[in-house]
Amino acid sequence: MSKDLARQTALVTGATAGIGRATALALAGRGADVIVHGRDRERAARVVQQIEALGVRVRFEPADLSDPTEVTALAERAGDVDVLVNNAGIFRFARTSDTDLATFDVHIAVNVRAPYLLVQALAPGMVERGRGAIVNISSGAATTPGAGSGVYGATKAALESLTRVWAAEFGPSGVRVNAVAAGPTRTEGTSGFGEAFESVGRSVALQRLADPEEIAAAVAFMASPQASYVNGTVLSAVGGLPAHG
Ligand SMILES: NC(=O)c1ccc[n+]([C@@H]2O[C@H](COP(=O)([O-])OP(=O)(O)OC[C@H]3O[C@@H](n4cnc5c(N)ncnc54)[C@H](OP(=O)(O)O)[C@@H]3O)[C@@H](O)[C@H]2O)c1
């Protein structure tokens, strides 16, 4: 693997598990120094150890992204960041009639407000340095209706919309902003979904769930110089749509 991200610093939110951890490892594999973000210190210590073994610099920065003051403090502690991956996200599925205010609000806070505040705080530095890449982790739920995925899908659709706006706002300064829409992926967050989730996996064209590393490879590509003319787009890593009939 080429070290095309050497001498760059990447902040990956939610890097203590699942897609975020796989992404942090993929970016480190391409030579990036990595800031691992999350909340769980034990999980973080394991990821930090794995990344250290790849010979790059790594540190853990904890923050609860549902709290805006913690988000801005995280951005301050992160310092100069060349690659920002807005990966941390929550998904608590419930039909609209069963969704309470707290569930609605925390989805907006973690999945939309936190990426917004991080971009607001970190993109100006990228603009000043004339380079940077931001990758937002979206979901097939942004565009495909699912029973119970209303609020979650809406937050991901918002993130895709922001991706296009940020690409236009920061593109002229050499900062690229893209999204990767992940399909159903085996992670800590989905481990309790059981057979219903396996069945979602069988419903995509590839007829299986994704491994986090498969999503991470798409994210690392979007963050890398190999995607130097890709801006404001959503890369679909959802396993393909099945044909009907
Ligand atoms: N898995 C899928 O099937 C799938 C499909 C499409 C899109 N996605 C998207 O991919 C992203 C990652 O999903 P995943 O399945 O890998 O998730 P996961 O296994 O549940 O891991 C979530 C990560 O986000 C962090 N996190 C969650 N809430 C947080 C908060 N309030 N403050 C700070 N950190 C927080 C967790 O940190 P701690 O554990 O350290 O607290 C953890 O590192 C999400 O944006 C999700 O919407 C996932």
The ligand as a Gaussian input file, in Angstrom:
#p B3LYP/6-31G(d) Opt

LIG

0 1
 N      -22.969000      -0.580000      10.645000
 C      -23.796000      -0.321000       9.650000
 O      -24.526000      -1.208000       9.152000
 C      -23.859000       1.070000       9.074000
 C      -24.536000       1.252000       7.863000
 C      -24.597000       2.525000       7.313000
 C      -23.984000       3.600000       7.950000
 N      -23.355000       3.397000       9.131000
 C      -22.744000       4.565000       9.777000
 O      -21.381000       4.303000      10.006000
 C      -20.956000       4.972000      11.191000
 C      -20.305000       3.967000      12.129000
 O      -21.228000       2.929000      12.385000
 P      -20.773000       1.619000      13.172000
 O      -21.782000       0.575000      12.880000
 O      -19.325000       1.368000      12.945000
 O      -21.000000       2.121000      14.690000
 P      -20.615000       1.440000      16.087000
 O      -20.024000       0.105000      15.918000
 O      -21.834000       1.592000      16.946000
 O      -19.508000       2.453000      16.628000
 C      -19.894000       3.791000      16.855000
 C      -18.693000       4.650000      17.144000
 O      -19.171000       5.994000      17.339000
 C      -18.839000       6.431000      18.653000
 N      -19.939000       7.196000      19.224000
 C      -21.267000       6.901000      19.226000
 N      -21.954000       7.857000      19.883000
 C      -21.039000       8.764000      20.313000
 C      -21.120000       9.964000      21.062000
 N      -22.284000      10.438000      21.549000
 N      -19.987000      10.638000      21.319000
 C      -18.813000      10.177000      20.877000
 N      -18.657000       9.056000      20.164000
 C      -19.767000       8.354000      19.893000
 C      -18.567000       5.168000      19.459000
 O      -17.641000       5.499000      20.464000
 P      -17.566000       4.768000      21.913000
 O      -18.033000       3.357000      21.722000
 O      -16.132000       4.877000      22.281000
 O      -18.473000       5.532000      22.779000
 C      -17.965000       4.239000      18.412000
 O      -16.602000       4.507000      18.236000
 C      -22.194000       5.656000      11.757000
 O      -22.239000       6.999000      11.338000
 C      -23.333000       4.877000      11.145000
 O      -24.507000       5.638000      11.044000
 C      -23.274000       2.162000       9.712000

